[in-house]
Amino acid sequence: MQLEEQRRATSVLVIGTGAAGLRAAIELRQRGVDVTCVGKRRRDDAHTVLAAGGINAALGTMDPEDTWEQHAADTLREAYGLADPTTVEILAREAPHAIHELVDWGATFQTEEDGRLSQRFFGAHRYRRTCFAGDYTGREIQRTLVRRANQLGVGFDDDTYITRLLVRDGRVFGAYGFDLEDGTRRVYLADAVVLAAGGHTRIWRRSSSRRDENTGDAMRLAALAGCRLRDMELVQFHPTGMIWPEEAAGTLVTEAVRGEGGILRNAAGERFMERYDPERMELSTRDRVALANDTEIKAGRGTERGGVLLDVTHLERELVLSRLPRMYRQFVDLAMLDITQQPMEVAPTAHYSMGGVWVDAATHATDVEGLYAVGECATGLHGANRLGGNSLAECIVFGRIVGEQAAQWSAALDAQVRDRRAIAAAGEEIDSMLALRGEAFVRPLQRAVRDVMTDHCGVVRTENGLAAGLGKLDEIRSATSTMEIRTDIAGFDDLAHAFDLEGSLLAARATIESARQRRESRGCHTRIDFPRQDERLRVNLTWRPDGSVLEHEPVRAASAAIDALAGGPELDVAGRLLE
Ligand SMILES: Cc1cc2nc3c(=O)[nH]c(=O)nc-3n(C[C@H](O)[C@H](O)[C@H](O)COP(=O)(O)OP(=O)(O)OC[C@H]3O[C@@H](n4cnc5c(N)ncnc54)[C@H](O)[C@@H]3O)c2cc1C
């Protein structure tokens, strides 16, 4: 089938219509720059809409003693020494302005009776600094940004899948993709490109992302364009995701369940947190509870379906209905289970990519000229553990910054380089994908990748397991040559899944190779063969797809003032559990 190839020219192309991409596009339009924003799903339903708990900024509306310096210190402390202090400081300093901007654009965050913005605790924050809109903060932010972008005349192409960044001599000049409905090829020619295409947590069997989100596309696009990836092994596993029904596996069970008194038990009825953290029990930190759940399941003390039990049946029904209404509804809707009568079955679920594309700490420029990365696909802010509520703030703060940077880059460009061969190669890649004939289908291969990552590079990792996982990824890679991709009247989803698989394979390899190199346990990364932190590995690990040895990038020191604020005893997270 010979398909049409459309060409579009725009000053800046933004790939991704979640909070980060939208905020970048808004900044560009506000500066009078022509911008086109593309996403593989509809702009009002990007992954950002799932965010629940809130967005952080040291506004001090509830706790006037809060400061941006303390926000920076809390972020650094939670990152186990691997966050970049410059990135952290910019985030903390600019977050209050970002919130005010959202409010000016019509975002309706919760307020107190006197009109102050309400702020609540969220994980290991010293003060209440998380703004929220009920349990739907992400949706409210997404709605606000889409509305603002529409008002400003941002150009959108929804349902457009980007398969390649177009690069010549280390400088980006656009991207190539196709329309998911009718397969029309799209060549975008641009002075600068902002990559805001999300993370890679969907490459595990249980993930809090939906099916075709966070499949590692951003990492593949960037790496094949010549960018380094950084700290790909650092993935946050949320301790409690649903395990059945299959199609809902991984869906988050909010930490508020434990906050309200939910008890974790293994299949023998044992309250096992007594062995892992006898003081804080179920209110222990996210990484410790995830590790405890994983250990119980792997040791054969889990349920038949492979989970542990999270029980609220001892709580008053009215309390469950009033304090956990969303969870009550979620289990009724998805599993036909009344959580006031029966325990939930849960297991750790891949939740957030701390690693991703290497960016400059302040500008978020990548290794490729004219290419910027922002949001969950970028790195630097979270180190080895993300502080809840910081990623939405990151999207808004650094979205503005990359918009500004891309605008300046575009204005300063004398001539846009192009390369017909790069465009032709991107087209041929799709042609050869469509020409494949064989017996393998894409979906089972995607599942195979998820199985490998779950079994060999999950919450707990070992050298043998990781090495075996790499071998299995090779087998899946070989099987892709016998894939058959079917496009039909229903659209080009199968082709999109094939590219999702490509992204997942690259992201999986980067994750496992980086996890092998990080021979220590730090934050979210647990190597049971190297159970302690190793000071020599207080570095960021950078990866390239050519199989070369990973490089160790030293982490800069924080300023003395912020370092001092980051000290002190561990915070009690009771009453602070959210997502
Ligand atoms: C259940 C849940 C709850 C959360 N709660 C919170 C919270 O309370 N607070 C907080 O700070 N964070 C929270 N997070 C994390 C936060 O939601 C995300 O990190 C953030 O929304 C990421 O935004 P983003 O703009 O970087 O990417 P996304 O919102 O993931 O958007 C990615 C965009 O890229 C597009 N895209 C991807 N690949 C391609 C391709 N190949 N071609 C074209 N387009 C492509 C997608 O269509 C999409 O538009 C939560 C996450 C989950 C899953």
The ligand as an ORCA input file, in Angstrom:
! r2SCAN-3c Opt
* xyz 0 1
  C      -1.634      6.706     38.896
  C      -0.619      7.823     38.899
  C      -0.702      8.821     39.840
  C       0.238      9.864     39.845
  N       0.094     10.874     40.748
  C       0.967     11.915     40.733
  C       0.804     13.011     41.639
  O      -0.117     13.035     42.445
  N       1.704     14.021     41.579
  C       2.746     14.032     40.699
  O       3.524     14.970     40.703
  N       2.894     13.005     39.808
  C       2.037     11.965     39.797
  N       2.193     10.957     38.894
  C       3.243     11.055     37.879
  C       2.842     12.059     36.782
  O       1.487     11.865     36.454
  C       3.669     11.898     35.502
  O       5.011     11.788     35.805
  C       3.482     13.098     34.570
  O       2.112     13.306     34.318
  C       4.234     12.911     33.267
  O       3.880     13.941     32.373
  P       4.622     14.116     30.980
  O       4.048     15.320     30.329
  O       6.082     14.038     31.161
  O       4.241     12.821     30.133
  P       2.831     12.137     29.816
  O       1.700     12.754     30.515
  O       3.096     10.687     29.988
  O       2.631     12.453     28.280
  C       3.400     11.827     27.285
  C       2.907     12.301     25.948
  O       3.758     11.785     24.925
  C       2.985     11.221     23.892
  N       3.779     10.197     23.218
  C       4.472      9.171     23.771
  N       5.101      8.472     22.799
  C       4.801      9.064     21.629
  C       5.138      8.807     20.266
  N       5.912      7.778     19.906
  N       4.631      9.620     19.318
  C       3.826     10.658     19.657
  N       3.479     10.954     20.917
  C       3.963     10.163     21.883
  C       1.749     10.689     24.618
  O       0.661     10.487     23.735
  C       1.506     11.826     25.613
  O       0.817     12.863     24.972
  C       1.281      9.890     38.885
  C       1.365      8.863     37.947
  C       0.420      7.837     37.948
  C       0.535      6.762     36.910
*
